[in-house]
Amino acid sequence: MKRNHFLKFALSAAMVVVFFVSCETESVEETELTSTEVRAKLESLGFNTDNLMEDSLNGVSGYTVEGDIFLTEKQINEMAPANGVGTEHYRTSNIVGPTGRVINVYMDADFNSTMQAAFDDALGRYNALGLDITFQRSSSANSDIEVLSQRLKKVRGGGTILGRSAGFPDASGNPASPIVLNSTVYNPRRGGIPADAATVIAHEIGHAIGFRHTDFDQRQYSCGGSAADEGQAGVGAIYIPGTPSGPEAGSWMLSCSNGTDRPFTGGDQTALTEVY
Ligand SMILES: [Zn+2]
């Protein structure tokens, strides 16, 4: 998730973003993709690739798409296309399971009390809905999802990155891990924690359990700037029945944060209870 920067976005929209991949790719995947193929594949999955970056998360190489979703080449290759169009709630083809599973989440002990409270708030919002899965604090060793503090660089031509998720659930029903929160915004030890901390934590957990951005095909809805239209938007994102058919202000899965706290909206709750 990132914070919107109207002007910067408008400026960047006027620039052509050239994307380079170095020759020294570390992995020896059978299906190694060129940067053009990665972009094409992501677009076919319905991702907005305007700010696509070659990146790494916790020492693992991959790509960051839509500002806060980190995907390895393997994850990109394994994502299955599906149908759905518009600005609604979307999920990936893999979700977390089985029903009744307790997801252990570790919050970096370095975070101060305000951040720890925001973390409890975020988990409490999920647990209050009586979903098929529940969340509880755990140690790092026992965790399914780790929430860590790290300095995150800006997305090319974009705003400040608030947090980043390690993609989506795998085919075995495990949530993605880790989640990294930007230490320059949510300073682990000092005060001045922004009001959207619990929302950003809930947002990144949302990705980890399979939720896509509700405005992935028109990021200008929450991020501002000019229309970011994707010709193939919709493929790779499964529409969640019963969720609003138009843009929903305040959804926790909007691409960009407006800096305020955004507890689950009615549409968010429908999306969560429909999937879980
Ligand atoms: Zn996001």
Boltz pocket constraint, residues with backbone or C-beta under 6 A from the ligand:
constraints:
  - pocket:
      binder: B
      contacts: [[A, 1], [A, 66], [A, 68], [A, 69], [A, 203], [A, 207], [A, 213], [A, 253], [A, 254], [A, 255]]
      max_distance: 6.0
